[in-house]
Amino acid sequence: MRHLLLALPLLAAGAVAAGCAAPCTAPALTISWRFDLADGTAGVGCAAAGVAKVSLWIDGQAAGLGMDCAQGAATFGGLKTGPHGFTVQGLSAAGAVLYQDWGTLSVDGCGETRVALRPGAGYLRIGYATSTGLCWAAGDGLQLQGFMWYLVQDQTTGQAVSIVNATNAPAALACQADPAQATITVPLPWGLYSLRWIQDVRDPVSASPVPVYQACTPLDVTLHAPGVTPLDVVLTPVTGPCTP
């Protein structure tokens, strides 16, 4: 994990005399939250981060879903002492996941354990190149410009998180032969993602778009830091359907 989870067991009320053991109260876990922005700004509050709700899972089970972000913290009881896996998400008012984090926290055996979480976001930067260094088919005298189509999927949910294809902005991304410009930048919450496929497509808005280059083998990537996480891919001439 990127962030150190601070586990702070608190003495129970009434422990006043040095050398006297405090009475042990039932374990409880208090989670607080702030957010790390994609640009590297750390520890931002709900309003500045655009977060309306917070959801938390502990050991794969929902602990608090759609909690009001403005409350800043929540306390949970009934947890066993020791390590627990967690996932935390910061959500927009519409329910879109804007920030996420996951990892392991530890619950103390006596009293309250406080854990400060900082779900975050970053940028997935897909750097692409074709095996010929061209954006059009080798031998194409007209040098017809290609356009980039791709699918990025969340490994955990299987949902598409970013897609350009025949029905979604098909001519939005002109293929670039210059490596400095041949990139696609996708803002995402931290998570586990997969570039399922990517194509350079000729005539993208026609009734019969033609893939010229493609990479059909899925590439997995972990996004778990602010700033840019790079993912490089080489596209080769089309020899068959791209069905990863």
DRENTOR-515917 format. One record per residue (C-alpha): x, y, z. Coordinates in steps of 0.25 Angstrom, whole numbers, plus 2048, in hexadecimal, padded with zeros to 3 digits. Example, Ala and Ser with C-alpha at 12.3 -4.5 7.8 and 13.67 -1.06 7.14 Angstrom:
8317EE81F8377FC81D
END
This chain:
80080080080480E7FE7FF81480B80380F8197F680C8217F781282F7F28088397F08108467EA8088527E481185C7E480F86B7D780E8717D181987A7D58188887E48148867EA81F88F7F48198988028168938048078947F58048957F07FB8897E48018827D77F98817D67F28737CA7F786B7C57EF85F7CD7F18527C87FC8497CD80283B7CC8108387CF8148297D18228257D38268167DA83180D7DE8307FF7EA8307F67E78377E87ED8327DB7F683E7DA7FD83A7E77F68447F07F583B7FD7EB83B8097E08438027D28448097C58408037C084D7FD7CD8507F67CE8417F17C08417EC7BC8367F57AE8347FA7AE8268007B781C8057B680D8057BE80380D7C07F480C7C77EC8167CB7DD8137C37DE8067B67E280E7AF7EF80E7B27F781A7AC8048167A68088097A38168047A881C8117A782C8117B583080E7B483D8167B38358237C28328217C28258297BA81982D7BB80F8387B98008377B87F58427B77E68427C57E483B7CF7D983F7DC7DD8447E77DD8397E97E082A7DD7E38217DD7E68127D67F280E7D17FA8027CC8088037C68117F87C38207F77B78227EE7B182E7E77A28327EA79E82A7DD7A581D7E37B181D7DA7BE8187E07C88237E17D281E7EB7D68107F07E08097F97E27FB7FE7EB7F48077EC7EE8167E97F58237EA7EF8317E07F083C7E67F184B7E17E78557DD7F185F7D57FE85D7D48078517DE8068447DE81283C7E281182D7E481C8237E18188157E58208087DE81B7FC7E48217EF7E48227E07EE8237D57F08237C67F28167BE7FB81B7B27FA8117A680681379D80480C79080C80A78380A8017778147F77728167FF76581780D76C80B8117637FD8157667F880F7597FA8027528087FF74C80780173D7FB80A73E7FE8157347F281E7397F881D7477EA81D74D7EA82275B7E78187667DF81A7737E28137817D780A7877D98037947D37FD7A07D77FE7AF7D07F57B97D07F47C87D67E77CC7CE7E67D87C07E97D37C27E67C47BC7F37C07C17FC7B57C78097BB7CC80F7AE7C880B7A07C98117927C28097877B880A77C7AD80F7857B581878F7BD8237897C381B77D7CB8277777CF82D7847DE8287847E682A7787F28207777FF82777980C82177481582B77C81882378981783079180883178D80482378C7FE8227997F082079F7EE8267AD7E28207B57DF8267C37DB81B7CD7D98187DB7E480F7E17E18007DD7E57F47D57E27F67C67E47EF7B97E67F47AB7DE7EA7A47E17EE7967E57FA78E7E47FD77F7E88077747DC80876C7DA80E75E7CC81475A7C78147687BA81B7667B68137597AD8077597B97FE7577C58037607D27FB75D7DC7F87687EA7F97627F37F676E7EF7F077C7F37EA7897E97DF78E7F07D979A7EB7E07A67F67E87AF7F37E97BE7F87F57C67F77F97D47F48087D67F780B7E57FE8187E57FB8277E180182C7D48038247C88048157C78098117B98058057B180C8037A38067FA79880B7F778A8007F577F8027EB7737FB7EA7667EE7E37677ED7D57647E07D176A7D57D67737D97DC7807D27D478A7D97D4797
END
